[in-house]
Amino acid sequence: EAGKPISDCAGVDLPDLVMTMRWHAEACDKIYDQLSPSGSGFVGMVVREPIGVVGAVLPWNYPLMMAGWKIGPILAAGNTCIVKPAEQTSTTTIRIAELAIEAGIPDGVFNVVPGFGETAGAAVGLHPDVDCVGFTGSTEVGRMFLEYSARSNLKEVLLECGGKSPVIVMADADDLDQAATGICEGIFWNAGQNCSANSRLIVHRSVEEELLERISERSGDWMVGDPLVPETTVGSMIEEAHMDKVLGHISDAHESGSSCVLGGNRVRQESGGWFVEPTVFTGVDPDSRLAREEVFGPVLAVTCFDSPEEAIRIANDTDYGLAATIHTSDLRTAHLAARALRAGTVSVNCYGEGDITTPFGGFKQSGFGGRDKSIAAHEQYTELKTIWMDLS
């Protein structure tokens, strides 16, 4: 449905779904209540209870993985779940529900409501019996769910939205091969259709030329092709309209004076598919559309800096704050930069490292109200209740 390489589906997405569901099932007994003895014969208890009915609104870019990130903690916390899948990838979610039925899940606990956002999505967001919505998708649509909440029952809304994530390469980065590999993975994986894609490369002027050479070499590992061929590493855009949007950003970057040093074209047109090749622009103005708007495609915007302070300023000068990466050989620089970067996840000398035990979410317009993954995700689908008892 999504045009993803089959090797990614079988090797990453499906195992992640299984692992996530198992992990949250095993985490049920890791959510602890609290006892607060206050003296004078009174005891206070703080307990966690299920929120109730939780709507899970899923994106199309990782229909298996995101399903696990939402459904796992929602059900493990004792709630019932109403899943609204992206209309482009509904069949994937329906198949998960069929497997849940085969596994014996009770009727009404795990429900799927396919349809378009303006109908099915709005119904979930506005329904007075839905107590909470966990949403992953664009910032624009995330705002709509906040509006739905305000117009209905003030249901809790947990948003994981878009990003324009920076990767900073300092002058002292001592492994440009490693940096180039991570940069290519961060922007070309899933054809760049990732909310945490490191779509902005902020590189010290002294190492730009060498790093770009390494990126050009590594880009050869990212082969656009038929998603059903195991050797393919870059699949298609999700739909024609999205491909046109990505190509529009490329055209605008050309017109704004940026230099295209790699790719920049639609490819495999003879197949009838919606393929865009890995693309790199240099000399990108930090105030340009390419540097500020989420492209959601395999397009890297390169900007140079002259001082660490300038790099941090450029990196933080965005409406988003989902992820960030820094490459440096200096531990102090790494620590100071990691603390200064306004992002929910910061990677040092790596990209894409993660684990179910660590939370994932963003600052600013990249997120609101909660986190996916880890015990934090489990806890956010519960309500805190305080109980006082007189034992005197």
C-alpha positions as YAML, in Angstrom:
chain: A
units: angstrom
residues:
- id: 1
  name: GLU
  ca: [0.00, 0.00, 0.00]
- id: 2
  name: ALA
  ca: [2.73, 2.47, 0.93]
- id: 3
  name: GLY
  ca: [5.20, 1.62, -1.83]
- id: 4
  name: LYS
  ca: [7.84, 0.73, 0.75]
- id: 5
  name: PRO
  ca: [10.69, -1.63, -0.14]
- id: 6
  name: ILE
  ca: [9.65, -5.14, 0.86]
- id: 7
  name: SER
  ca: [12.99, -5.59, 2.61]
- id: 8
  name: ASP
  ca: [12.06, -2.73, 4.97]
- id: 9
  name: CYS
  ca: [8.60, -4.18, 5.62]
- id: 10
  name: ALA
  ca: [9.88, -7.67, 6.40]
- id: 11
  name: GLY
  ca: [13.11, -6.66, 8.10]
- id: 12
  name: VAL
  ca: [12.05, -3.61, 10.11]
- id: 13
  name: ASP
  ca: [8.34, -2.78, 10.24]
- id: 14
  name: LEU
  ca: [6.83, -6.19, 10.96]
- id: 15
  name: PRO
  ca: [9.39, -7.25, 13.61]
- id: 16
  name: ASP
  ca: [9.00, -3.84, 15.28]
- id: 17
  name: LEU
  ca: [5.22, -4.29, 15.53]
- id: 18
  name: VAL
  ca: [5.59, -7.70, 17.16]
- id: 19
  name: MET
  ca: [8.32, -6.53, 19.54]
- id: 20
  name: THR
  ca: [6.37, -3.42, 20.56]
- id: 21
  name: MET
  ca: [3.17, -5.33, 21.34]
- id: 22
  name: ARG
  ca: [5.08, -7.89, 23.41]
- id: 23
  name: TRP
  ca: [7.04, -5.22, 25.28]
- id: 24
  name: HIS
  ca: [3.96, -3.27, 26.33]
- id: 25
  name: ALA
  ca: [2.19, -6.48, 27.34]
- id: 26
  name: GLU
  ca: [5.14, -7.29, 29.60]
- id: 27
  name: ALA
  ca: [5.20, -3.71, 30.94]
- id: 28
  name: CYS
  ca: [1.76, -4.01, 32.52]
- id: 29
  name: ASP
  ca: [3.23, -4.77, 35.94]
- id: 30
  name: LYS
  ca: [5.87, -2.03, 35.68]
- id: 31
  name: ILE
  ca: [3.39, 0.80, 36.25]
- id: 32
  name: TYR
  ca: [3.44, 1.45, 39.97]
- id: 33
  name: ASP
  ca: [1.02, 3.19, 42.29]
- id: 34
  name: GLN
  ca: [2.24, 5.28, 45.21]
- id: 35
  name: LEU
  ca: [1.57, 5.27, 48.93]
- id: 36
  name: SER
  ca: [1.92, 8.53, 50.85]
- id: 37
  name: PRO
  ca: [1.70, 8.12, 54.64]
- id: 38
  name: SER
  ca: [1.05, 11.53, 56.13]
- id: 39
  name: GLY
  ca: [0.92, 10.77, 59.83]
- id: 40
  name: SER
  ca: [-2.05, 11.29, 62.17]
- id: 41
  name: GLY
  ca: [-3.69, 8.15, 60.88]
- id: 42
  name: PHE
  ca: [-4.23, 9.28, 57.29]
- id: 43
  name: VAL
  ca: [-2.89, 7.52, 54.23]
- id: 44
  name: GLY
  ca: [-2.86, 8.86, 50.70]
- id: 45
  name: MET
  ca: [-2.72, 6.63, 47.66]
- id: 46
  name: VAL
  ca: [-1.95, 7.67, 44.10]
- id: 47
  name: VAL
  ca: [-3.23, 5.13, 41.59]
- id: 48
  name: ARG
  ca: [-3.33, 4.92, 37.81]
- id: 49
  name: GLU
  ca: [-6.53, 3.97, 36.02]
- id: 50
  name: PRO
  ca: [-7.33, 3.51, 32.33]
- id: 51
  name: ILE
  ca: [-8.51, 6.65, 30.56]
- id: 52
  name: GLY
  ca: [-11.32, 4.74, 28.86]
- id: 53
  name: VAL
  ca: [-11.89, 4.90, 25.11]
- id: 54
  name: VAL
  ca: [-8.81, 6.03, 23.19]
- id: 55
  name: GLY
  ca: [-8.73, 6.99, 19.53]
- id: 56
  name: ALA
  ca: [-5.48, 6.22, 17.70]
- id: 57
  name: VAL
  ca: [-5.00, 8.16, 14.47]
- id: 58
  name: LEU
  ca: [-2.21, 6.65, 12.36]
- id: 59
  name: PRO
  ca: [-0.04, 7.99, 9.51]
- id: 60
  name: TRP
  ca: [0.65, 6.22, 6.22]
- id: 61
  name: ASN
  ca: [4.45, 6.21, 6.28]
- id: 62
  name: TYR
  ca: [4.84, 3.41, 8.87]
- id: 63
  name: PRO
  ca: [1.43, 1.72, 9.10]
- id: 64
  name: LEU
  ca: [2.74, -1.35, 10.95]
- id: 65
  name: MET
  ca: [5.24, 0.32, 13.26]
- id: 66
  name: MET
  ca: [2.98, 3.23, 14.22]
- id: 67
  name: ALA
  ca: [0.11, 0.84, 14.89]
- id: 68
  name: GLY
  ca: [2.25, -0.90, 17.49]
- id: 69
  name: TRP
  ca: [3.41, 2.37, 19.03]
- id: 70
  name: LYS
  ca: [-0.23, 3.36, 19.62]
- id: 71
  name: ILE
  ca: [-2.20, 0.14, 20.08]
- id: 72
  name: GLY
  ca: [0.35, -1.54, 22.38]
- id: 73
  name: PRO
  ca: [0.35, 0.96, 25.25]
- id: 74
  name: ILE
  ca: [-3.34, 1.84, 24.82]
- id: 75
  name: LEU
  ca: [-4.48, -1.74, 25.32]
- id: 76
  name: ALA
  ca: [-1.83, -2.61, 27.91]
- id: 77
  name: ALA
  ca: [-3.00, 0.28, 30.07]
- id: 78
  name: GLY
  ca: [-6.49, -1.22, 30.14]
- id: 79
  name: ASN
  ca: [-8.25, 0.96, 27.59]
- id: 80
  name: THR
  ca: [-10.33, 0.15, 24.55]
- id: 81
  name: CYS
  ca: [-8.96, 1.40, 21.25]
- id: 82
  name: ILE
  ca: [-10.51, 2.92, 18.13]
- id: 83
  name: VAL
  ca: [-7.95, 3.05, 15.34]
- id: 84
  name: LYS
  ca: [-8.39, 5.45, 12.44]
- id: 85
  name: PRO
  ca: [-5.76, 4.43, 9.86]
- id: 86
  name: ALA
  ca: [-4.56, 6.66, 7.06]
- id: 87
  name: GLU
  ca: [-6.81, 6.15, 4.05]
- id: 88
  name: GLN
  ca: [-3.76, 5.23, 1.95]
- id: 89
  name: THR
  ca: [-2.85, 2.26, 4.17]
- id: 90
  name: SER
  ca: [-6.12, 1.09, 5.73]
- id: 91
  name: THR
  ca: [-5.81, -2.53, 4.63]
- id: 92
  name: THR
  ca: [-2.65, -2.96, 6.69]
- id: 93
  name: THR
  ca: [-4.46, -1.90, 9.87]
- id: 94
  name: ILE
  ca: [-7.50, -4.02, 9.08]
- id: 95
  name: ARG
  ca: [-5.22, -7.06, 8.74]
- id: 96
  name: ILE
  ca: [-3.76, -6.35, 12.19]
- id: 97
  name: ALA
  ca: [-7.31, -6.28, 13.57]
- id: 98
  name: GLU
  ca: [-8.10, -9.60, 11.88]
- id: 99
  name: LEU
  ca: [-5.07, -11.16, 13.54]
- id: 100
  name: ALA
  ca: [-6.16, -9.70, 16.89]
- id: 101
  name: ILE
  ca: [-9.54, -11.37, 16.49]
- id: 102
  name: GLU
  ca: [-7.84, -14.67, 15.66]
- id: 103
  name: ALA
  ca: [-5.77, -14.26, 18.83]
- id: 104
  name: GLY
  ca: [-8.96, -13.97, 20.90]
- id: 105
  name: ILE
  ca: [-9.22, -10.27, 21.72]
- id: 106
  name: PRO
  ca: [-12.72, -9.53, 23.08]
- id: 107
  name: ASP
  ca: [-15.27, -7.81, 20.86]
- id: 108
  name: GLY
  ca: [-15.18, -4.03, 21.09]
- id: 109
  name: VAL
  ca: [-11.70, -3.78, 22.60]
- id: 110
  name: PHE
  ca: [-9.80, -3.15, 19.36]
- id: 111
  name: ASN
  ca: [-11.78, -1.38, 16.64]
- id: 112
  name: VAL
  ca: [-10.80, 0.00, 13.22]
- id: 113
  name: VAL
  ca: [-12.65, 2.91, 11.61]
- id: 114
  name: PRO
  ca: [-11.29, 3.37, 8.07]
- id: 115
  name: GLY
  ca: [-12.13, 6.44, 6.05]
- id: 116
  name: PHE
  ca: [-11.00, 9.93, 5.18]
- id: 117
  name: GLY
  ca: [-9.78, 12.45, 7.72]
- id: 118
  name: GLU
  ca: [-12.62, 14.91, 7.24]
- id: 119
  name: THR
  ca: [-15.19, 12.20, 8.00]
- id: 120
  name: ALA
  ca: [-13.80, 9.25, 9.98]
- id: 121
  name: GLY
  ca: [-11.02, 11.28, 11.59]
- id: 122
  name: ALA
  ca: [-13.35, 14.08, 12.58]
- id: 123
  name: ALA
  ca: [-15.84, 11.56, 13.99]
- id: 124
  name: VAL
  ca: [-13.17, 10.16, 16.30]
- id: 125
  name: GLY
  ca: [-12.01, 13.63, 17.31]
- id: 126
  name: LEU
  ca: [-15.49, 15.00, 18.01]
- id: 127
  name: HIS
  ca: [-17.20, 11.98, 19.58]
- id: 128
  name: PRO
  ca: [-18.13, 12.67, 23.22]
- id: 129
  name: ASP
  ca: [-17.49, 9.07, 24.25]
- id: 130
  name: VAL
  ca: [-13.86, 9.15, 23.10]
- id: 131
  name: ASP
  ca: [-11.80, 10.13, 26.15]
- id: 132
  name: CYS
  ca: [-8.40, 10.61, 24.52]
- id: 133
  name: VAL
  ca: [-6.83, 10.79, 21.05]
- id: 134
  name: GLY
  ca: [-3.27, 9.75, 20.26]
- id: 135
  name: PHE
  ca: [-2.33, 11.23, 16.88]
- id: 136
  name: THR
  ca: [0.67, 10.90, 14.58]
- id: 137
  name: GLY
  ca: [0.70, 12.99, 11.41]
- id: 138
  name: SER
  ca: [1.15, 16.50, 10.12]
- id: 139
  name: THR
  ca: [1.16, 19.54, 12.37]
- id: 140
  name: GLU
  ca: [-1.73, 20.99, 10.37]
- id: 141
  name: VAL
  ca: [-3.99, 18.02, 11.07]
- id: 142
  name: GLY
  ca: [-2.77, 17.84, 14.67]
- id: 143
  name: ARG
  ca: [-4.16, 21.32, 15.22]
- id: 144
  name: MET
  ca: [-7.51, 20.11, 13.95]
- id: 145
  name: PHE
  ca: [-7.67, 17.46, 16.67]
- id: 146
  name: LEU
  ca: [-7.03, 20.12, 19.30]
- id: 147
  name: GLU
  ca: [-9.98, 22.01, 17.83]
- id: 148
  name: TYR
  ca: [-12.13, 18.86, 17.87]
- id: 149
  name: SER
  ca: [-11.32, 18.44, 21.55]
- id: 150
  name: ALA
  ca: [-12.26, 22.04, 22.35]
- id: 151
  name: ARG
  ca: [-15.54, 21.68, 20.46]
- id: 152
  name: SER
  ca: [-16.53, 18.43, 22.13]
- id: 153
  name: ASN
  ca: [-15.66, 17.01, 25.55]
- id: 154
  name: LEU
  ca: [-12.15, 18.44, 26.12]
- id: 155
  name: LYS
  ca: [-10.71, 14.98, 25.52]
- id: 156
  name: GLU
  ca: [-6.98, 14.65, 26.06]
- id: 157
  name: VAL
  ca: [-5.01, 15.02, 22.82]
- id: 158
  name: LEU
  ca: [-1.49, 13.61, 22.40]
- id: 159
  name: LEU
  ca: [0.25, 14.77, 19.23]
- id: 160
  name: GLU
  ca: [3.37, 13.55, 17.42]
- id: 161
  name: CYS
  ca: [3.67, 15.80, 14.40]
- id: 162
  name: GLY
  ca: [6.11, 16.86, 11.69]
- id: 163
  name: GLY
  ca: [9.74, 17.86, 11.78]
- id: 164
  name: LYS
  ca: [12.55, 19.65, 10.01]
- id: 165
  name: SER
  ca: [15.38, 17.95, 11.79]
- id: 166
  name: PRO
  ca: [18.96, 19.25, 11.58]
- id: 167
  name: VAL
  ca: [22.20, 17.30, 11.46]
- id: 168
  name: ILE
  ca: [25.23, 19.37, 12.48]
- id: 169
  name: VAL
  ca: [28.72, 18.35, 11.37]
- id: 170
  name: MET
  ca: [31.41, 20.21, 13.32]
- id: 171
  name: ALA
  ca: [34.88, 20.99, 11.97]
- id: 172
  name: ASP
  ca: [36.41, 18.42, 14.34]
- id: 173
  name: ALA
  ca: [34.17, 15.52, 13.24]
- id: 174
  name: ASP
  ca: [36.76, 12.77, 12.79]
- id: 175
  name: ASP
  ca: [34.70, 10.17, 10.93]
- id: 176
  name: LEU
  ca: [33.11, 11.77, 7.89]
- id: 177
  name: ASP
  ca: [32.39, 8.34, 6.43]
- id: 178
  name: GLN
  ca: [30.22, 7.54, 9.42]
- id: 179
  name: ALA
  ca: [28.58, 10.95, 9.23]
- id: 180
  name: ALA
  ca: [27.83, 10.58, 5.52]
- id: 181
  name: THR
  ca: [26.35, 7.12, 6.05]
- id: 182
  name: GLY
  ca: [24.06, 8.39, 8.79]
- id: 183
  name: ILE
  ca: [23.06, 11.48, 6.82]
- id: 184
  name: CYS
  ca: [22.07, 9.39, 3.79]
- id: 185
  name: GLU
  ca: [20.12, 6.97, 5.95]
- id: 186
  name: GLY
  ca: [18.41, 9.84, 7.72]
- id: 187
  name: ILE
  ca: [17.12, 11.51, 4.56]
- id: 188
  name: PHE
  ca: [16.79, 8.69, 2.00]
- id: 189
  name: TRP
  ca: [15.31, 5.94, 4.18]
- id: 190
  name: ASN
  ca: [11.64, 5.36, 3.28]
- id: 191
  name: ALA
  ca: [12.17, 7.82, 0.40]
- id: 192
  name: GLY
  ca: [12.50, 10.62, 2.95]
- id: 193
  name: GLN
  ca: [8.93, 10.13, 4.15]
- id: 194
  name: ASN
  ca: [9.90, 10.29, 7.82]
- id: 195
  name: CYS
  ca: [8.84, 12.84, 10.39]
- id: 196
  name: SER
  ca: [12.32, 12.66, 11.96]
- id: 197
  name: ALA
  ca: [14.27, 12.76, 8.67]
- id: 198
  name: ASN
  ca: [17.45, 14.85, 9.06]
- id: 199
  name: SER
  ca: [16.49, 17.03, 6.12]
- id: 200
  name: ARG
  ca: [18.81, 19.94, 7.05]
- id: 201
  name: LEU
  ca: [22.57, 19.42, 6.92]
- id: 202
  name: ILE
  ca: [24.37, 22.21, 8.78]
- id: 203
  name: VAL
  ca: [28.07, 21.67, 8.09]
- id: 204
  name: HIS
  ca: [31.21, 23.62, 9.01]
- id: 205
  name: ARG
  ca: [32.54, 25.34, 5.93]
- id: 206
  name: SER
  ca: [35.97, 23.71, 6.28]
- id: 207
  name: VAL
  ca: [34.64, 20.16, 5.84]
- id: 208
  name: GLU
  ca: [31.72, 20.76, 3.48]
- id: 209
  name: GLU
  ca: [33.48, 19.72, 0.27]
- id: 210
  name: GLU
  ca: [34.89, 16.49, 1.69]
- id: 211
  name: LEU
  ca: [31.62, 15.57, 3.38]
- id: 212
  name: LEU
  ca: [29.63, 16.14, 0.20]
- id: 213
  name: GLU
  ca: [32.01, 13.83, -1.66]
- id: 214
  name: ARG
  ca: [31.35, 11.11, 0.93]
- id: 215
  name: ILE
  ca: [27.58, 11.70, 0.71]
- id: 216
  name: SER
  ca: [27.73, 11.39, -3.07]
- id: 217
  name: GLU
  ca: [29.55, 8.07, -2.71]
- id: 218
  name: ARG
  ca: [27.14, 6.74, -0.07]
- id: 219
  name: SER
  ca: [24.11, 7.81, -2.10]
- id: 220
  name: GLY
  ca: [24.92, 4.96, -4.46]
- id: 221
  name: ASP
  ca: [23.72, 2.58, -1.76]
- id: 222
  name: TRP
  ca: [20.22, 4.04, -2.08]
- id: 223
  name: MET
  ca: [18.75, 2.46, -5.20]
- id: 224
  name: VAL
  ca: [15.35, 3.59, -6.44]
- id: 225
  name: GLY
  ca: [13.38, 0.66, -7.78]
- id: 226
  name: ASP
  ca: [10.47, -1.73, -7.66]
- id: 227
  name: PRO
  ca: [9.48, -2.07, -3.98]
- id: 228
  name: LEU
  ca: [8.92, -5.80, -4.45]
- id: 229
  name: VAL
  ca: [12.54, -6.37, -5.46]
- id: 230
  name: PRO
  ca: [14.61, -7.14, -2.32]
- id: 231
  name: GLU
  ca: [17.59, -5.09, -3.53]
- id: 232
  name: THR
  ca: [15.52, -1.88, -3.74]
- id: 233
  name: THR
  ca: [16.34, 0.59, -0.96]
- id: 234
  name: VAL
  ca: [14.21, 3.58, -2.05]
- id: 235
  name: GLY
  ca: [10.56, 2.99, -2.90]
- id: 236
  name: SER
  ca: [7.91, 5.32, -4.24]
- id: 237
  name: MET
  ca: [6.13, 8.36, -2.92]
- id: 238
  name: ILE
  ca: [2.84, 7.48, -1.26]
- id: 239
  name: GLU
  ca: [0.71, 9.04, -4.02]
- id: 240
  name: GLU
  ca: [0.95, 11.26, -7.08]
- id: 241
  name: ALA
  ca: [-0.13, 14.42, -5.26]
- id: 242
  name: HIS
  ca: [2.63, 13.95, -2.72]
- id: 243
  name: MET
  ca: [5.20, 13.36, -5.46]
- id: 244
  name: ASP
  ca: [4.09, 16.60, -7.11]
- id: 245
  name: LYS
  ca: [4.56, 18.41, -3.79]
- id: 246
  name: VAL
  ca: [8.11, 17.08, -3.42]
- id: 247
  name: LEU
  ca: [8.95, 18.00, -7.01]
- id: 248
  name: GLY
  ca: [7.51, 21.44, -6.35]
- id: 249
  name: HIS
  ca: [9.98, 21.94, -3.50]
- id: 250
  name: ILE
  ca: [12.81, 20.86, -5.79]
- id: 251
  name: SER
  ca: [11.71, 23.31, -8.48]
- id: 252
  name: ASP
  ca: [11.42, 26.11, -5.94]
- id: 253
  name: ALA
  ca: [14.92, 25.38, -4.62]
- id: 254
  name: HIS
  ca: [16.31, 25.71, -8.14]
- id: 255
  name: GLU
  ca: [14.54, 29.05, -8.59]
- id: 256
  name: SER
  ca: [15.74, 30.38, -5.22]
- id: 257
  name: GLY
  ca: [19.39, 29.96, -6.21]
- id: 258
  name: SER
  ca: [20.35, 26.74, -4.41]
- id: 259
  name: SER
  ca: [22.67, 24.37, -6.28]
- id: 260
  name: CYS
  ca: [21.49, 20.83, -6.99]
- id: 261
  name: VAL
  ca: [24.57, 18.61, -6.67]
- id: 262
  name: LEU
  ca: [22.78, 15.27, -6.64]
- id: 263
  name: GLY
  ca: [19.57, 13.99, -8.20]
- id: 264
  name: GLY
  ca: [16.63, 16.35, -8.42]
- id: 265
  name: ASN
  ca: [14.41, 14.38, -10.79]
- id: 266
  name: ARG
  ca: [11.43, 12.12, -11.04]
- id: 267
  name: VAL
  ca: [12.62, 8.70, -12.19]
- id: 268
  name: ARG
  ca: [11.17, 5.39, -13.40]
- id: 269
  name: GLN
  ca: [8.30, 7.17, -15.15]
- id: 270
  name: GLU
  ca: [7.97, 4.22, -17.53]
- id: 271
  name: SER
  ca: [6.78, 2.14, -14.55]
- id: 272
  name: GLY
  ca: [3.84, 4.45, -13.94]
- id: 273
  name: GLY
  ca: [4.99, 4.87, -10.33]
- id: 274
  name: TRP
  ca: [5.72, 7.99, -8.30]
- id: 275
  name: PHE
  ca: [9.48, 7.84, -7.78]
- id: 276
  name: VAL
  ca: [11.84, 10.70, -6.83]
- id: 277
  name: GLU
  ca: [15.59, 10.09, -6.77]
- id: 278
  name: PRO
  ca: [17.81, 11.03, -3.78]
- id: 279
  name: THR
  ca: [18.50, 14.76, -4.03]
- id: 280
  name: VAL
  ca: [20.98, 17.16, -2.41]
- id: 281
  name: PHE
  ca: [20.97, 20.96, -2.61]
- id: 282
  name: THR
  ca: [23.86, 23.13, -1.41]
- id: 283
  name: GLY
  ca: [24.02, 26.84, -0.68]
- id: 284
  name: VAL
  ca: [20.55, 26.71, 0.84]
- id: 285
  name: ASP
  ca: [19.42, 29.93, 2.52]
- id: 286
  name: PRO
  ca: [18.24, 29.10, 6.08]
- id: 287
  name: ASP
  ca: [15.19, 31.29, 5.44]
- id: 288
  name: SER
  ca: [14.17, 29.51, 2.22]
- id: 289
  name: ARG
  ca: [11.20, 27.17, 1.87]
- id: 290
  name: LEU
  ca: [13.50, 24.18, 1.43]
- id: 291
  name: ALA
  ca: [15.16, 24.92, 4.77]
- id: 292
  name: ARG
  ca: [11.99, 25.71, 6.70]
- id: 293
  name: GLU
  ca: [9.14, 23.57, 5.37]
- id: 294
  name: GLU
  ca: [8.77, 19.83, 5.79]
- id: 295
  name: VAL
  ca: [9.30, 18.30, 2.34]
- id: 296
  name: PHE
  ca: [8.68, 14.66, 3.36]
- id: 297
  name: GLY
  ca: [10.80, 13.39, 0.50]
- id: 298
  name: PRO
  ca: [14.42, 12.39, -0.23]
- id: 299
  name: VAL
  ca: [15.68, 15.97, -0.43]
- id: 300
  name: LEU
  ca: [18.61, 17.25, 1.67]
- id: 301
  name: ALA
  ca: [19.19, 20.98, 2.21]
- id: 302
  name: VAL
  ca: [22.84, 21.90, 2.96]
- id: 303
  name: THR
  ca: [23.83, 25.10, 4.77]
- id: 304
  name: CYS
  ca: [27.32, 26.10, 5.97]
- id: 305
  name: PHE
  ca: [28.32, 27.68, 9.28]
- id: 306
  name: ASP
  ca: [31.47, 29.24, 10.71]
- id: 307
  name: SER
  ca: [31.07, 28.84, 14.48]
- id: 308
  name: PRO
  ca: [29.38, 26.35, 16.83]
- id: 309
  name: GLU
  ca: [27.10, 29.11, 18.12]
- id: 310
  name: GLU
  ca: [25.92, 29.84, 14.58]
- id: 311
  name: ALA
  ca: [25.25, 26.14, 13.98]
- id: 312
  name: ILE
  ca: [23.05, 25.86, 17.07]
- id: 313
  name: ARG
  ca: [21.21, 29.05, 16.17]
- id: 314
  name: ILE
  ca: [20.44, 27.80, 12.64]
- id: 315
  name: ALA
  ca: [19.43, 24.38, 13.95]
- id: 316
  name: ASN
  ca: [16.98, 25.83, 16.48]
- id: 317
  name: ASP
  ca: [15.57, 28.43, 14.08]
- id: 318
  name: THR
  ca: [12.60, 26.30, 13.10]
- id: 319
  name: ASP
  ca: [8.98, 25.78, 14.09]
- id: 320
  name: TYR
  ca: [9.76, 22.12, 14.72]
- id: 321
  name: GLY
  ca: [11.73, 20.17, 17.31]
- id: 322
  name: LEU
  ca: [11.41, 16.45, 16.78]
- id: 323
  name: ALA
  ca: [15.00, 15.24, 16.35]
- id: 324
  name: ALA
  ca: [18.53, 16.52, 15.86]
- id: 325
  name: THR
  ca: [21.99, 15.05, 15.26]
- id: 326
  name: ILE
  ca: [25.51, 16.32, 15.90]
- id: 327
  name: HIS
  ca: [28.84, 14.92, 14.72]
- id: 328
  name: THR
  ca: [31.90, 15.99, 16.71]
- id: 329
  name: SER
  ca: [34.96, 14.40, 18.31]
- id: 330
  name: ASP
  ca: [34.82, 16.69, 21.35]
- id: 331
  name: LEU
  ca: [32.81, 15.36, 24.30]
- id: 332
  name: ARG
  ca: [32.24, 18.81, 25.78]
- id: 333
  name: THR
  ca: [30.96, 20.17, 22.46]
- id: 334
  name: ALA
  ca: [28.67, 17.17, 22.10]
- id: 335
  name: HIS
  ca: [27.22, 17.58, 25.58]
- id: 336
  name: LEU
  ca: [26.68, 21.33, 25.31]
- id: 337
  name: ALA
  ca: [25.11, 21.02, 21.87]
- id: 338
  name: ALA
  ca: [22.84, 18.16, 22.91]
- id: 339
  name: ARG
  ca: [21.50, 20.28, 25.77]
- id: 340
  name: ALA
  ca: [21.18, 23.41, 23.62]
- id: 341
  name: LEU
  ca: [19.31, 21.77, 20.73]
- id: 342
  name: ARG
  ca: [15.54, 22.11, 21.09]
- id: 343
  name: ALA
  ca: [14.50, 18.63, 20.05]
- id: 344
  name: GLY
  ca: [12.87, 15.63, 21.65]
- id: 345
  name: THR
  ca: [15.65, 13.27, 20.56]
- id: 346
  name: VAL
  ca: [19.29, 14.25, 20.01]
- id: 347
  name: SER
  ca: [21.80, 11.80, 18.51]
- id: 348
  name: VAL
  ca: [25.56, 12.23, 18.84]
- id: 349
  name: ASN
  ca: [27.78, 10.68, 16.15]
- id: 350
  name: CYS
  ca: [24.97, 8.39, 15.03]
- id: 351
  name: TYR
  ca: [21.54, 8.41, 13.44]
- id: 352
  name: GLY
  ca: [18.47, 6.28, 13.89]
- id: 353
  name: GLU
  ca: [19.52, 4.66, 17.13]
- id: 354
  name: GLY
  ca: [16.51, 3.98, 19.29]
- id: 355
  name: ASP
  ca: [14.87, 1.47, 21.53]
- id: 356
  name: ILE
  ca: [11.38, 0.76, 22.80]
- id: 357
  name: THR
  ca: [12.62, 1.72, 26.29]
- id: 358
  name: THR
  ca: [13.21, 5.38, 25.35]
- id: 359
  name: PRO
  ca: [10.41, 7.89, 24.62]
- id: 360
  name: PHE
  ca: [9.93, 9.47, 21.20]
- id: 361
  name: GLY
  ca: [8.28, 12.83, 20.59]
- id: 362
  name: GLY
  ca: [9.00, 16.46, 19.93]
- id: 363
  name: PHE
  ca: [9.23, 20.02, 21.13]
- id: 364
  name: LYS
  ca: [7.42, 23.03, 19.70]
- id: 365
  name: GLN
  ca: [5.15, 22.22, 16.73]
- id: 366
  name: SER
  ca: [6.52, 18.67, 16.49]
- id: 367
  name: GLY
  ca: [4.58, 17.42, 19.45]
- id: 368
  name: PHE
  ca: [2.07, 18.13, 22.17]
- id: 369
  name: GLY
  ca: [1.07, 16.37, 25.33]
- id: 370
  name: GLY
  ca: [2.90, 13.08, 25.24]
- id: 371
  name: ARG
  ca: [5.43, 10.60, 23.88]
- id: 372
  name: ASP
  ca: [5.40, 7.34, 21.95]
- id: 373
  name: LYS
  ca: [7.39, 4.29, 23.10]
- id: 374
  name: SER
  ca: [8.69, 3.42, 26.58]
- id: 375
  name: ILE
  ca: [6.89, 3.43, 29.91]
- id: 376
  name: ALA
  ca: [6.07, 7.09, 29.22]
- id: 377
  name: ALA
  ca: [3.71, 5.98, 26.44]
- id: 378
  name: HIS
  ca: [2.09, 3.44, 28.74]
- id: 379
  name: GLU
  ca: [1.56, 5.98, 31.51]
- id: 380
  name: GLN
  ca: [0.10, 8.66, 29.25]
- id: 381
  name: TYR
  ca: [-2.91, 6.46, 28.52]
- id: 382
  name: THR
  ca: [-3.82, 6.36, 32.21]
- id: 383
  name: GLU
  ca: [-5.44, 8.81, 34.61]
- id: 384
  name: LEU
  ca: [-3.93, 9.66, 37.99]
- id: 385
  name: LYS
  ca: [-6.29, 9.35, 40.95]
- id: 386
  name: THR
  ca: [-5.55, 10.37, 44.55]
- id: 387
  name: ILE
  ca: [-7.33, 8.49, 47.35]
- id: 388
  name: TRP
  ca: [-7.21, 9.59, 51.00]
- id: 389
  name: MET
  ca: [-8.17, 7.19, 53.80]
- id: 390
  name: ASP
  ca: [-8.67, 7.84, 57.50]
- id: 391
  name: LEU
  ca: [-7.21, 4.85, 59.32]
- id: 392
  name: SER
  ca: [-7.23, 6.39, 62.78]
...
